[in-house]
Amino acid sequence: MAGKKIDIPSVRREVLELFLVGDSDLIVHRFSKKTMDIILDNQRKSVKGRREDRDPAAEFQEARHLRPDGTDGFPASGLRKAAKEAVTWCTGISKKIVSGSLFVTDADGSNLMRIYTEEEPVCVCDPTRIGKFPNKVAGLAYRPYFKNWHMKIRVLFDPSALSEQQVINLINRAGMSIGLGDWRPEKGGVNGMFHVADEAETRSLESRRSSKKGRKKVA
């Protein structure tokens, strides 16, 4: 080791705040403990008695990600994962580089990105298959659909690995080819698509955001 040159470059950090604008309905599906128990019972081939009656309203509420202030959110980890998966459409960069140089939170720093919308989420019942092959379980899911949605996010990135424009391009690619939530493009669907707001959209959203307090938790 004597005489060997060690090069540890300094870490650079830049922060970028962006609006994401939904291009299709966002389907949110937080797994409740009850849902996970059902999946585990089926995968373990447990002996079950009479099935419990379904409560669509309760399942709809349980499927929502609620922030401490009662507003709806979506895990920032989902957007970061989408950005990593979008590397498939890029050249000269790997998922490992993105994983170590791009981090996402809500604009307020929390790990649940707030969903801004002027409409209450709609409860929709869809047939689903949950779990891993070959033990997928068929059933129905009552999930919230968000229409005309947007989010304001904070992106921490390493400018020595990605430029500001490359960050925007990568997130735009994630919005088109990967998406967020259930039935997204990555899974063969068309929901949860989005794009980064341009300057005109950003000004409009900032104006709307400052004039509205946002939707509160539904009792």
Secondary structure by P-SEA (a helix, b strand, c coil): cccbbbbbcbbbbbbbbbbbbbccbbbbbcccaaaaaaaaaaaacccccccccccaaaaaaaacccccccbbbccaaaaaaaaaaaccccccccaaaaaacccccccccccccbbbbcccbbbbbbbbccccccbbbbbbbbbbbbcbbbbbbbbbbccccccaaaaaaaaaaaaccccccccccccccccbbbbcccaaaaaaaaaaaaacccccccc
